[in-house]
């Protein structure tokens, strides 16, 4: 980008004085080109194109530059403020910048200028891609969270070149490997950025490649948005199919009984950090309207004396007892895979009686969950966590048509549900292919293949 290095603020010598420096997007003089940093020894990768060189990021960027000495600004002056939340991790852009009075943010926050590259240094923001170019700043300056590293490109590199480079998945993996600090508060140290090698091409080549990347990554973004819309539609299909069955006129005529009359409630045991036994535990991520998902099983610990009672038996119907209002009441039937797993007391375990088909009951409870029933009916004082009690479920009225009607209902649901599962898998596969495009484009860009 064409970048104006300006403090954009009032100075003691002249309130309106501005001191723009040479922009990285402008043509550099031969003398200046000769002042570009000397090449570093090449890493063990494919050779760079002629005219390119390996340099350190710290040689082409000013890292975490200080606010200019003598800078002043009217205390009430509106000033751009960027908390981490305004950085769009998918796009690598600033979505909704905030404006606050200068006096509120001039101390205790990170200072940056128009065209600086902001790099989130803390986990998980760093891995998630919360990195952006600071553009559209009021008077060319801004402040933001202290969890940004600031990279200010020097005259022989563009902001886009730096930004695209640090958004590469390979770069982010390396940054993660160099984290420092306690778990949960790990950060990328400035030395990692300073010493990391980056291929440096001539400025016209940087601009040409950046323009190609901008166009092609925008096409990738549009394709991804379209695929996500299709995925959302595919995920909504099971709910539509279930509603069409359990809200039908036929269903309204089915006899109703309480769940406690047709199910046994199986024992629940707690996960304990000091438990002697290592176990694999069901979480709400394993429960879905399209079946039990093995990747929702997580390691945990439990008292050895509790594991036998908590181990699942194929055929159990599992209900999320405690979770957010969006997830509480989610249900699936466990059919034995993976074997030997346990349920904690966050999951209610049901064993249907002979007169109640487990798949039919699971389908009905899924329709109830998808209708938002438990989000409204579940108890709990917390605004974020809701709870279903055994008493809630035991007194719940559920349909109990004849065994023939239950089987016929499942037959009607089988094909559309299977088709929905297949459609969802196909769209997920398409989305995975789309998600591989951006890393491939960035890799080709910085090896001179674009």
C-alpha positions in Angstrom: 0.0 0.0 0.0 1.0 3.6 -0.4 1.9 4.5 3.1 2.3 8.0 4.7 4.5 7.8 7.7 3.1 10.6 9.8 2.4 11.0 13.5 -0.9 12.7 12.5 -0.9 14.6 15.8 -0.3 18.1 17.1 3.3 19.0 17.9 4.6 21.5 20.3 6.3 23.5 17.5 3.2 23.8 15.4 -0.3 22.3 16.1 -0.9 21.5 12.5 2.5 20.4 11.4 2.7 17.1 9.6 6.0 15.3 8.7 5.3 12.6 6.1 8.2 10.5 5.2 9.0 8.6 2.1 6.3 6.0 1.4 7.3 2.4 0.7 5.0 2.4 -2.3 6.9 5.1 -4.0 9.8 4.6 -6.4 13.1 4.5 -4.5 16.2 6.2 -5.8 19.2 4.0 -6.9 21.1 5.3 -3.9 18.3 4.2 -1.6 18.0 0.8 -3.3 21.7 0.3 -2.7 21.0 0.9 1.0 18.7 -2.1 1.3 19.9 -4.6 3.8 22.5 -7.1 2.8 21.2 -10.5 1.9 21.2 -13.2 4.6 22.4 -16.8 4.1 19.6 -18.6 2.3 17.6 -21.2 4.3 17.3 -24.7 3.0 14.5 -24.0 0.6 14.1 -23.6 -3.2 16.3 -20.8 -4.6 14.7 -17.4 -5.0 14.2 -15.7 -8.4 16.9 -13.4 -9.7 16.9 -10.0 -7.9 15.4 -11.4 -4.7 17.2 -11.8 -1.4 16.7 -13.2 2.0 16.6 -10.6 4.8 15.6 -10.4 8.4 12.2 -8.9 9.2 14.0 -6.7 11.7 16.1 -5.3 8.8 13.1 -4.2 6.7 10.7 -3.2 9.5 10.9 -1.1 12.6 9.6 -3.4 15.3 7.3 -1.9 18.0 8.3 1.7 17.3 7.8 4.2 20.0 5.5 7.2 19.9 7.3 10.3 18.5 8.9 12.5 21.0 7.1 15.8 21.6 3.9 14.5 20.2 0.8 16.2 21.6 -2.9 16.1 20.8 -6.0 17.7 22.2 -7.2 15.4 25.1 -10.8 15.3 23.7 -9.8 14.7 20.1 -11.4 11.5 18.6 -8.7 8.9 18.0 -8.8 5.5 16.4 -8.8 2.6 18.9 -8.4 -1.0 17.9 -9.2 -3.7 20.5 -8.4 -7.3 19.4 -12.1 -8.0 18.7 -12.2 -5.6 15.7 -9.6 -7.6 13.7 -11.3 -10.0 11.4 -9.3 -13.2 11.7 -10.6 -14.7 8.5 -10.0 -11.6 6.3 -7.0 -10.2 8.1 -8.7 -6.7 8.1 -10.0 -4.2 10.6 -13.8 -4.6 10.6 -15.2 -1.9 12.9 -12.6 0.4 14.3 -13.6 2.3 17.5 -13.1 6.0 18.3 -12.2 7.2 21.7 -10.9 10.4 23.2 -7.2 10.7 23.0 -6.9 11.2 26.8 -8.5 7.8 27.4 -6.1 5.8 25.3 -2.8 7.7 25.1 -1.3 5.7 28.0 -1.3 2.0 28.5 -2.0 1.0 24.9 0.0 0.2 21.8 0.7 3.1 19.5 0.8 2.7 15.7 0.5 4.7 12.5 -1.2 4.4 9.1 0.3 1.4 7.2 1.8 -0.4 10.1 1.2 -4.1 10.2 -0.4 -5.3 13.5 0.5 -8.8 14.6 -1.4 -10.4 17.4 1.2 -11.9 19.7 -1.0 -13.9 22.3 -2.5 -17.3 22.0 -5.0 -18.1 20.5 -5.4 -14.8 18.6 -2.0 -15.3 16.9 -2.8 -18.8 15.5 -6.3 -17.7 14.5 -5.0 -15.0 12.2 -5.8 -11.7 14.0 -3.2 -9.7 11.9 -4.0 -6.7 9.8 -2.7 -3.5 8.2 -3.7 -0.4 10.1 -5.5 1.8 7.6 -8.1 4.5 7.7 -6.8 5.9 11.1 -7.9 9.3 12.2 -5.1 11.7 11.5 -2.9 8.7 10.6 -2.4 7.4 14.1 -4.1 5.0 16.4 -3.9 3.0 19.6 -4.8 -0.6 20.4 -4.5 -3.6 22.6 -1.0 -4.2 24.1 -1.3 -7.7 22.6 -0.2 -6.4 19.2 3.3 -6.4 17.9 3.7 -3.5 15.4 5.7 -3.9 12.3 6.5 -0.6 10.5 7.8 -1.3 6.9 10.8 0.6 5.9 11.2 2.2 2.4 12.2 -1.0 0.5 9.2 -3.1 1.5 5.4 -2.6 1.3 2.9 -3.1 4.1 1.1 -5.8 2.0 4.3 -7.8 1.5 4.9 -8.0 5.2 1.2 -8.6 6.0 0.8 -11.5 3.5 4.0 -13.0 4.7 3.1 -13.1 8.4 -0.4 -14.6 7.6 1.1 -17.7 6.1 0.1 -20.8 8.0 3.8 -22.0 8.0 4.9 -18.7 9.6 2.1 -18.9 12.3 3.2 -22.5 13.1 6.8 -21.4 13.6 5.6 -18.5 15.7 3.6 -20.9 17.9 6.6 -23.1 18.3 8.5 -20.1 19.7 5.8 -19.1 22.2 7.0 -18.0 25.6 5.1 -17.8 28.9 2.6 -19.8 30.9 0.0 -22.0 29.2 -3.0 -19.8 28.3 -0.9 -16.6 28.3 1.7 -17.6 25.8 3.0 -14.9 23.5 5.3 -14.5 20.5 8.5 -12.8 21.6 9.7 -9.8 19.6 13.0 -11.5 18.8 11.2 -14.2 16.8 9.8 -11.5 14.4 13.1 -9.5 14.4 15.2 -12.5 13.4 12.9 -14.3 11.1 13.9 -14.4 7.4 11.7 -13.1 4.7 12.3 -13.1 0.9 12.6 -9.5 -0.4 11.8 -8.8 -4.0 12.2 -5.5 -5.8 9.4 -3.0 -5.0 7.6 -3.2 -8.4 7.5 -7.0 -8.0 6.1 -6.7 -4.5 3.3 -4.5 -5.8 2.6 -6.8 -8.7 2.4 -9.9 -6.5 0.3 -8.1 -3.9 -2.2 -7.1 -6.5 -2.5 -10.7 -7.7 -2.9 -12.0 -4.2 -5.5 -9.4 -3.4 -7.6 -10.5 -6.4 -7.2 -14.2 -5.9 -7.6 -14.2 -2.2 -10.8 -12.1 -2.6 -12.1 -14.8 -5.0 -11.2 -17.5 -2.4 -13.1 -15.4 0.3 -16.2 -15.3 -1.9 -16.0 -19.0 -2.6 -15.6 -19.7 1.1 -18.6 -17.6 2.0 -20.7 -19.3 -0.5 -19.6 -22.8 0.7 -20.3 -21.7 4.3 -23.8 -20.7 3.3 -24.4 -24.1 1.7 -23.0 -25.8 4.8 -25.3 -23.8 7.1 -28.2 -24.9 4.8 -27.1 -28.5 4.9 -26.9 -28.4 8.7 -30.4 -27.0 8.9 -31.9 -29.9 6.9 -32.2 -32.5 9.7 -34.1 -30.0 11.8 -36.5 -29.4 9.0 -37.0 -33.1 8.4 -37.6 -33.8 12.1 -40.1 -31.0 12.4 -42.0 -32.2 9.4 -42.5 -35.5 11.3 -43.0 -34.6 14.9 -45.1 -31.5 14.3 -47.4 -33.3 11.7 -51.0 -33.9 12.2 -50.3 -37.6 12.6 -47.8 -37.0 15.4 -50.4 -34.9 17.2 -52.6 -37.9 17.5 -49.9 -40.2 19.0 -50.4 -41.2 22.6 -48.0 -39.5 25.1 -46.3 -40.8 28.1 -43.7 -39.4 30.5 -40.1 -40.2 29.6 -39.7 -41.8 33.1 -42.3 -44.4 32.1 -40.3 -45.6 29.1 -36.7 -45.1 30.1 -34.3 -46.1 32.8 -31.9 -43.4 34.0 -28.4 -44.8 34.2 -25.7 -43.7 36.8 -23.7 -40.5 36.4 -20.2 -40.0 37.8 -18.0 -36.9 38.0 -14.8 -36.1 36.1 -12.1 -35.4 38.7 -8.7 -33.8 38.2 -7.4 -36.0 41.0 -9.0 -39.2 39.7 -6.7 -42.2 39.5 -8.1 -43.5 36.2 -7.5 -42.0 32.8 -10.7 -42.2 30.8 -12.1 -41.1 27.4 -15.2 -39.0 28.1 -18.3 -38.0 26.2 -18.7 -34.2 25.7 -21.5 -32.3 24.1 -19.4 -32.1 20.9 -20.1 -35.8 20.5 -23.8 -35.3 20.4 -25.5 -34.2 17.2 -28.8 -34.7 15.3 -26.9 -36.7 12.7 -25.5 -39.2 15.1 -22.8 -39.7 17.7 -19.5 -38.0 16.7 -16.4 -39.8 17.9 -14.2 -36.7 17.6 -16.3 -35.2 20.5 -14.8 -37.7 22.9 -12.0 -36.2 25.1 -9.5 -37.5 27.7 -10.2 -37.0 31.4 -9.7 -38.5 34.8 -12.2 -40.2 37.1 -12.1 -42.1 40.4 -11.2 -45.8 39.6 -14.2 -46.9 41.7 -16.6 -44.9 39.3 -15.4 -46.0 35.9 -17.4 -49.3 35.7 -20.7 -47.6 36.5 -19.9 -44.7 34.1 -18.9 -46.8 31.1 -21.4 -46.6 28.2 -23.4 -49.5 26.8 -24.2 -49.6 23.1 -27.8 -48.4 22.6 -27.9 -45.7 25.3 -29.5 -42.3 24.5 -27.3 -39.4 25.7 -28.5 -35.9 26.6 -26.3 -32.9 27.3 -27.3 -32.0 30.9 -25.4 -28.8 31.4 -24.1 -26.4 28.7 -24.9 -23.1 27.0 -28.4 -22.3 26.0 -27.5 -23.2 22.4 -26.1 -26.7 23.3 -28.0 -27.9 26.4 -30.3 -30.8 25.6 -28.4 -31.9 22.5 -28.8 -35.6 22.1 -27.4 -38.7 20.3 -27.5 -42.4 20.6 -24.3 -44.2 21.3 -23.9 -47.4 19.3 -20.6 -48.7 20.7 -17.9 -46.7 18.8 -15.5 -45.9 20.2 -15.6 -48.6 22.8 -15.0 -48.3 26.5 -15.8 -44.6 26.9 -17.5 -43.0 29.9 -20.1 -40.3 30.5 -19.7 -37.7 33.2 -22.4 -36.2 35.2 -22.7 -33.5 32.5 -24.5 -36.1 30.4 -27.8 -37.8 31.2 -27.9 -41.5 30.2 -31.2 -43.1 29.1 -32.0 -46.7 28.5 -35.2 -47.1 26.5 -37.7 -49.8 27.5 -38.9 -52.6 25.1 -41.8 -50.5 23.9 -39.7 -47.5 22.9 -37.4 -47.6 20.0 -34.1 -45.9 20.9 -33.7 -44.3 17.5 -37.3 -43.0 17.6 -36.8 -41.5 21.0 -33.5 -39.9 19.9 -35.2 -38.4 16.8 -38.0 -36.9 19.0 -35.5 -35.5 21.6 -33.4 -34.1 18.7 -36.5 -32.3 17.3 -37.1 -30.9 20.7 -33.6 -29.7 21.0 -33.5 -28.2 17.5 -36.8 -26.3 18.3 -35.0 -24.4 21.1 -37.1 -26.1 23.7 -34.3 -26.7 26.2 -32.7 -23.3 25.7 -35.9 -21.8 27.1 -37.0 -24.5 29.6 -33.6 -25.5 31.1 -32.9 -24.1 34.6 -29.8 -22.5 36.1 -29.0 -19.0 37.4 -26.1 -18.5 35.1 -26.9 -16.5 31.9 -24.4 -18.6 30.0 -24.9 -22.1 31.4 -28.2 -23.9 31.5 -29.0 -27.2 33.2 -31.5 -30.0 32.7 -32.3 -32.2 35.7 -33.4 -35.8 35.7 -36.7 -34.6 37.1 -37.1 -32.4 34.0 -36.6 -35.3 31.7 -38.5 -37.8 33.7 -41.7 -35.7 33.6 -41.3 -34.8 29.9 -44.1 -36.0 27.7 -42.9 -38.0 24.7 -44.9 -39.6 21.9 -45.3 -43.4 22.1 -47.0 -44.7 19.0 -47.1 -48.4 18.2 -43.9 -50.1 17.3 -45.0 -50.2 13.7 -45.6 -46.5 13.6 -42.2 -45.9 15.2 -40.5 -48.1 12.6 -42.4 -46.4 9.8 -41.4 -42.9 11.1 -37.8 -43.9 11.2 -38.1 -45.3 7.6 -39.5 -41.9 6.4 -36.6 -40.1 8.1 -33.8 -42.5 7.0 -33.4 -41.3 3.4 -33.6 -37.5 3.9 -31.4 -37.7 7.0 -28.8 -39.8 5.2 -29.0 -37.4 2.2 -28.4 -34.4 4.6 -25.4 -36.2 6.1 -23.9 -36.9 2.7 -24.6 -33.3 1.5 -22.9 -31.9 4.6 -19.9 -34.1 4.1 -19.6 -33.0 0.5 -19.8 -29.3 1.4 -17.2 -29.8 4.2 -14.9 -31.5 1.7 -15.4 -28.6 -0.7 -14.7 -26.2 2.1 -11.5 -28.0 3.0 -10.3 -27.7 -0.6 -11.1 -24.0 -0.6 -9.3 -23.5 2.7 -6.2 -25.1 1.1 -6.1 -22.4 -1.6 -4.9 -19.4 0.4 -1.9 -21.2 1.9 -1.0 -22.4 -1.5 -1.2 -19.0 -3.0 0.9 -17.4 -0.3 3.5 -20.1 -0.6 3.8 -19.5 -4.3 3.9 -15.8 -3.9 6.9 -15.9 -1.6 8.8 -18.4 -3.7 8.4 -16.2 -6.9 5.9 -18.5 -8.6 3.1 -15.9 -9.2 
